[in-house]
Amino acid sequence: MPSKKNSQLLNIYDRMVSHFGPSRWWPGDSPLEVMVGAILTQNTSWTNVERAIGRLKVEGALSASFLHQVDEAVLSDWIRPAGYFHIKAKRLKKFFNFYVREYQGDFQTMQNQPLEKLRRQLLSVNGIGPETADSILLYALGMPTFVVDAYTHRIFSRHRFIDEDIGYEDLRAFFMDRLPSDPPLYNEYHALLVRLGKTYCKKKSPRCEECPLKEMGS
């Protein structure tokens, strides 16, 4: 029988699904495209990321070997729509250097690694933080890790499920300790929290009375 906390988290999930419907996240035509998007989406909107990825597609640049070898200045120009393009070009280069060096740019080899080992490796790559690493692991590789972000923190702290000062790793563990280890569930749960945060649980002027979780609390 699920614990009360587990039941509450699943109840929250059910309410969001009933309200929003399925999210079908993360957008991307291939695992590699999702990896690129996870890095490019740092500090920008997805609309800008789509423009940058569109340019990479036009240039025929969406392959591990190409992104490993391409000149960083050229890559910076191509991803300009994503913002902070010089920084993000460096991060893409470092990631694909790692990907080719450790896994020969082979998705299946990477996917066959133990989750925690691969997560530690990703976090050792300069510019790859916990949220980006977990996004790559969950959305590109289909591995059971929960992605948390500012929306997750805001929603669950406002409903007093978590302390305001909780860190990323503890917040990730909060979900992973209480939910089944199920990548599709983790995928949809995070996507729904993003939609809830953007629509109702806004940083300023939240729409609490209209929120599907307005009666929920710890």
C-alpha positions in Angstrom: 0.0 0.0 0.0 1.5 3.4 -0.9 2.4 5.8 1.9 0.5 8.9 2.6 3.2 11.0 1.0 3.3 8.7 -2.0 -0.5 8.9 -2.4 -0.4 12.7 -2.2 2.2 12.9 -4.9 0.3 10.6 -7.1 -2.9 12.6 -6.4 -1.1 15.7 -7.4 0.0 14.0 -10.6 -3.6 12.8 -11.3 -5.0 16.3 -10.8 -2.5 17.9 -13.2 -3.1 15.2 -15.9 -6.9 15.7 -15.6 -6.5 19.4 -15.9 -3.9 19.7 -18.6 -4.0 16.4 -20.5 -0.8 14.7 -21.6 2.3 16.8 -22.3 4.2 14.6 -24.8 7.6 16.0 -23.6 10.5 16.5 -24.4 10.4 17.8 -28.0 13.2 16.4 -30.2 13.6 14.2 -33.3 16.4 12.1 -31.8 18.2 11.5 -28.5 21.1 13.6 -29.7 18.8 16.5 -30.5 17.4 16.2 -26.9 20.9 16.3 -25.5 21.7 19.5 -27.5 18.4 21.0 -26.4 19.1 20.3 -22.7 22.3 22.3 -22.9 20.9 25.1 -25.1 17.8 25.7 -23.0 19.8 26.9 -20.0 18.6 30.5 -19.2 16.5 30.9 -22.3 13.0 30.1 -23.7 12.3 26.9 -25.7 11.3 29.1 -28.7 14.9 30.4 -28.9 16.3 26.8 -28.6 14.1 25.7 -31.5 15.5 28.4 -33.7 19.1 27.4 -32.8 18.4 23.7 -33.4 16.7 24.6 -36.6 19.9 26.3 -37.8 22.0 23.2 -36.7 19.7 21.1 -38.8 20.1 23.3 -41.8 23.9 23.1 -41.4 23.7 19.3 -41.1 25.4 19.6 -37.7 23.3 17.3 -35.6 25.7 14.4 -35.2 28.1 13.6 -32.4 31.2 13.5 -34.7 30.3 16.8 -36.3 29.7 18.6 -33.1 32.9 17.1 -31.7 35.0 18.4 -34.6 33.2 21.7 -35.6 35.0 25.0 -34.9 33.7 26.6 -31.7 33.4 30.0 -33.3 31.3 28.6 -36.2 29.1 26.7 -33.7 28.7 29.9 -31.6 27.3 31.7 -34.7 24.9 28.9 -35.5 23.4 28.7 -32.0 23.2 32.5 -31.6 19.4 32.5 -31.2 19.7 30.5 -27.9 21.5 33.4 -26.2 24.8 33.2 -24.3 26.0 31.5 -27.5 29.7 31.7 -26.8 29.2 30.0 -23.4 26.8 27.4 -24.8 29.1 26.6 -27.7 31.9 25.9 -25.2 29.5 23.7 -23.2 28.4 21.8 -26.3 32.0 21.2 -27.3 32.9 19.9 -23.9 29.9 17.7 -23.8 30.5 16.2 -27.2 34.2 15.8 -26.5 33.2 13.7 -23.4 30.6 11.8 -25.4 33.0 10.9 -28.2 36.0 10.2 -25.8 34.1 8.0 -23.4 31.4 6.5 -25.6 32.6 6.9 -29.1 29.5 9.0 -29.7 27.4 5.9 -29.5 24.0 6.3 -27.8 23.4 2.7 -27.0 26.8 2.3 -25.2 26.0 5.4 -23.2 22.5 4.2 -22.4 23.8 0.9 -21.1 25.8 2.5 -18.3 24.5 2.4 -14.7 22.5 5.6 -13.9 24.6 6.9 -11.0 27.9 6.3 -12.8 26.7 8.1 -15.9 25.3 10.9 -13.8 28.6 11.5 -12.0 30.4 11.5 -15.3 27.9 14.1 -16.8 28.3 16.3 -13.7 32.1 16.3 -14.2 31.7 17.9 -17.6 32.2 21.7 -17.3 28.9 23.5 -17.8 26.7 20.4 -17.1 24.8 21.0 -13.8 22.3 18.7 -12.1 19.2 19.8 -14.0 20.9 19.5 -17.4 22.4 16.1 -16.4 19.1 14.8 -15.3 17.3 16.1 -18.4 19.8 14.3 -20.6 19.5 11.1 -18.6 15.7 11.2 -18.4 14.6 12.7 -21.7 17.4 11.5 -24.0 18.3 8.2 -22.5 15.0 7.2 -20.8 16.7 6.6 -17.4 14.9 6.8 -14.1 16.0 10.1 -12.7 13.7 13.0 -11.6 14.3 16.4 -13.0 13.6 19.3 -10.7 13.7 23.0 -11.4 12.5 26.4 -10.2 8.9 25.5 -10.9 9.2 22.3 -8.9 10.7 24.2 -5.9 8.1 27.0 -6.1 5.1 24.8 -6.3 6.1 22.3 -3.6 7.4 25.0 -1.2 4.3 27.1 -1.5 2.2 24.0 -0.7 4.6 23.3 2.2 5.7 19.9 1.1 9.3 21.0 1.3 11.4 23.6 3.1 12.1 26.8 1.2 15.8 26.3 1.4 15.9 22.7 0.1 18.8 22.0 -2.3 18.6 20.3 -5.7 19.7 16.9 -4.6 17.4 16.7 -1.7 14.4 17.9 -3.8 15.3 15.2 -6.4 15.4 12.6 -3.7 12.1 13.8 -2.3 10.4 12.6 -5.5 12.5 9.6 -6.2 12.0 8.2 -2.7 8.2 8.5 -2.9 7.4 7.6 -6.5 7.8 4.4 -8.5 11.1 4.3 -10.4 9.3 4.9 -13.8 10.9 7.1 -16.5 7.6 7.8 -18.3 6.0 8.9 -15.0 9.0 11.1 -14.1 8.9 12.6 -17.6 5.2 13.5 -17.5 5.3 14.6 -13.9 8.1 17.2 -14.5 6.4 18.4 -17.7 3.2 18.9 -15.9 4.9 20.9 -13.1 6.4 23.2 -15.7 3.0 23.8 -17.3 1.5 24.4 -13.8 4.3 26.8 -12.9 3.9 28.8 -16.2 0.1 28.9 -16.1 -0.8 29.2 -12.4 2.1 29.1 -9.9 3.8 32.1 -11.3 6.7 33.9 -9.5 4.7 37.1 -9.4 0.9 37.3 -9.2 0.1 33.5 -8.9 -3.4 32.4 -9.9 -4.0 30.4 -6.8 -7.8 30.3 -6.9 -7.8 28.8 -10.4 -5.0 26.3 -9.7 -5.9 22.6 -9.9 -3.8 22.0 -6.8 -5.4 24.9 -4.7 -6.6 22.5 -1.9 -3.5 20.4 -1.8 -1.0 20.7 1.1 1.3 18.6 3.2 
